[in-house]
Amino acid sequence: MLTEAPTSLRIAEVVLRTSRYDPMRAWYAAVLGIDPYYEHVPPMAAQGRAAHEDGEPSWASRSRLCFFRLLLDHPYMQVIALFDVPAAGLADPVGPGLHHMQLRDASLVAMAVRYRRLKFLGIEPFRSVDHGPSLSFYYQDPDRNVVEISASNHMSVEGYLAALASPAFKRDPSGRNVDADGVTALICALAEKP
């Protein structure tokens, strides 16, 4: 009989299937600022032929796939993965499935630096929102999946939790739209002050 108390689960992987593997790989490498830590690109001859010992097709061994590691805190890891599925269509933005994924930057300054780097690469948010507890920039990847990049508006966990519990946030968790260029300029200006 096991007596170990259960621990909290953590998100380990977000896996996206795509029929546009190359542009998706390039987009995530640019947004995340890292290359995949693992990528499988089978030789053309292997595509469609690989099988397990029991004769069942080995889908992964004959498909392109890659994994971007965001965090390694053994035994936990956070990964965004892309699986090349040529028959996959574009995501239906109003149908069932993934609504969006959120990635968190360490600070508003880090988020502002990322925003400027991505804008230089031609990747811009379609929406920018000050939610109160956090600031969020919403992007769409080449398959139209929504990727939210956010940072806390507060220096401490206590301040963040207080903002989440505030009457203003409870009344309107959507927050207010902001100008990404303007708020980024303000963040950078404040960071440069002594």
C-alpha positions in Angstrom: 0.0 0.0 0.0 1.3 3.4 -1.0 1.4 5.9 1.9 3.0 8.9 0.1 0.7 11.9 0.0 -0.2 13.1 -3.5 1.6 16.1 -4.8 0.3 18.9 -6.9 0.4 18.3 -10.6 2.2 20.9 -12.8 1.7 21.5 -16.5 4.5 19.7 -18.2 3.7 19.9 -21.9 1.5 21.9 -24.3 1.6 19.9 -27.6 0.2 21.5 -30.8 -0.5 19.6 -33.9 0.1 21.5 -37.1 0.2 21.1 -40.9 2.5 24.1 -41.1 5.5 22.7 -39.2 8.2 25.0 -40.6 6.5 28.4 -40.0 5.3 27.2 -36.6 8.8 26.1 -35.5 10.3 29.4 -36.7 7.5 31.4 -34.9 8.0 29.6 -31.5 11.8 29.8 -31.8 11.4 33.6 -32.3 8.8 34.1 -29.6 10.5 31.9 -27.0 14.0 33.1 -27.9 15.3 29.5 -27.9 15.7 26.6 -30.3 14.1 23.2 -29.6 16.1 21.1 -27.2 15.0 18.0 -29.2 13.9 17.7 -32.8 13.1 14.7 -34.8 13.2 15.0 -38.6 13.0 11.5 -40.1 14.7 10.7 -43.4 12.2 10.8 -46.3 12.6 7.0 -46.8 11.5 6.4 -43.2 8.3 8.4 -43.4 5.3 6.1 -43.5 7.4 2.9 -43.0 8.5 2.7 -39.3 6.8 0.2 -37.1 7.0 -1.0 -33.4 8.1 -4.6 -32.7 4.5 -5.7 -32.6 4.0 -4.4 -36.2 2.0 -1.4 -35.3 3.0 1.8 -37.0 5.3 4.1 -35.0 3.8 7.5 -35.7 6.4 9.5 -33.8 9.4 7.8 -35.6 8.1 8.8 -39.0 6.9 12.3 -38.1 8.6 15.7 -37.6 8.4 16.9 -34.1 10.2 19.3 -31.8 10.2 20.2 -28.1 11.0 23.7 -26.7 12.0 23.4 -23.0 10.9 26.5 -21.0 11.9 25.2 -17.5 13.7 22.2 -16.0 13.2 21.8 -12.3 13.6 18.1 -12.0 11.4 16.1 -11.8 9.3 18.8 -13.4 9.8 20.3 -16.8 7.7 22.8 -18.9 7.6 22.2 -22.6 5.9 23.4 -25.7 5.9 20.8 -28.5 5.0 20.8 -32.1 3.9 17.7 -34.0 3.8 17.7 -37.8 0.4 16.4 -38.8 -0.1 17.1 -42.5 -3.8 16.4 -42.4 -4.4 19.0 -39.7 -6.3 22.1 -40.7 -6.1 25.5 -39.3 -7.5 25.9 -35.8 -11.1 27.0 -35.6 -11.0 30.1 -33.3 -14.6 29.5 -32.1 -14.7 25.7 -32.0 -13.8 23.4 -29.2 -10.2 23.0 -28.2 -7.4 25.2 -26.9 -8.6 28.7 -26.1 -5.1 30.1 -25.4 -1.9 29.4 -23.6 -0.2 31.9 -21.3 3.5 32.3 -20.9 4.8 34.4 -18.0 7.8 36.7 -18.1 9.9 37.2 -15.0 9.1 41.0 -14.9 7.5 43.9 -16.8 11.0 44.9 -18.0 11.7 41.4 -19.4 8.3 41.5 -21.1 9.1 44.9 -22.6 12.4 43.7 -23.9 10.8 40.6 -25.4 8.0 42.8 -27.0 10.6 45.0 -28.7 12.6 42.0 -29.9 9.5 40.4 -31.3 8.3 43.6 -32.9 11.6 44.0 -34.6 11.0 40.4 -36.1 7.5 41.5 -37.3 5.7 39.6 -34.5 3.2 42.0 -32.8 0.3 41.4 -30.4 -3.2 41.7 -31.7 -4.4 42.8 -28.2 -2.7 44.3 -25.2 -4.5 44.4 -21.8 -3.8 45.6 -18.3 -5.7 43.1 -16.2 -4.8 44.8 -13.0 -2.8 42.0 -11.4 -0.8 41.5 -14.6 -0.1 43.0 -18.0 -0.7 40.8 -21.1 0.1 40.9 -24.8 -1.9 38.5 -26.9 -0.2 37.0 -30.1 -1.4 34.5 -32.7 1.0 31.8 -34.0 0.9 30.8 -37.7 -2.0 28.3 -37.0 -4.0 31.1 -35.2 -3.5 29.7 -31.7 -3.5 32.5 -29.2 -0.4 32.8 -27.1 -0.6 35.3 -24.1 2.7 36.6 -22.8 2.2 38.3 -19.4 4.1 39.7 -16.5 3.0 40.6 -13.0 2.3 44.3 -12.3 3.4 43.7 -8.7 6.9 43.2 -7.1 5.7 40.8 -4.5 3.4 37.8 -4.3 1.4 39.6 -1.6 0.7 42.5 -3.9 -0.2 40.2 -6.8 -2.6 38.2 -4.6 -4.1 41.4 -3.2 -4.8 42.6 -6.8 -6.5 39.3 -7.6 -8.7 39.7 -4.6 -9.5 43.4 -5.2 -13.1 44.5 -5.9 -11.9 46.0 -9.2 -10.5 42.7 -10.5 -13.6 40.8 -9.3 -15.8 43.3 -11.1 -13.9 43.2 -14.4 -11.1 40.5 -14.8 -10.8 41.5 -18.4 -9.1 44.8 -17.5 -8.5 47.6 -19.9 -6.9 47.6 -23.4 -3.6 49.5 -23.5 -1.3 50.6 -26.3 1.6 48.1 -26.4 4.1 50.7 -27.7 3.1 53.2 -25.1 3.1 50.9 -22.1 6.4 49.4 -23.2 8.0 52.8 -23.6 6.8 53.7 -20.1 8.1 50.5 -18.5 11.5 51.0 -20.2 11.7 54.7 -19.1 10.9 53.8 -15.5 13.5 51.0 -15.5 16.2 53.4 -16.7 15.5 56.0 -13.9 18.1 55.8 -11.1 
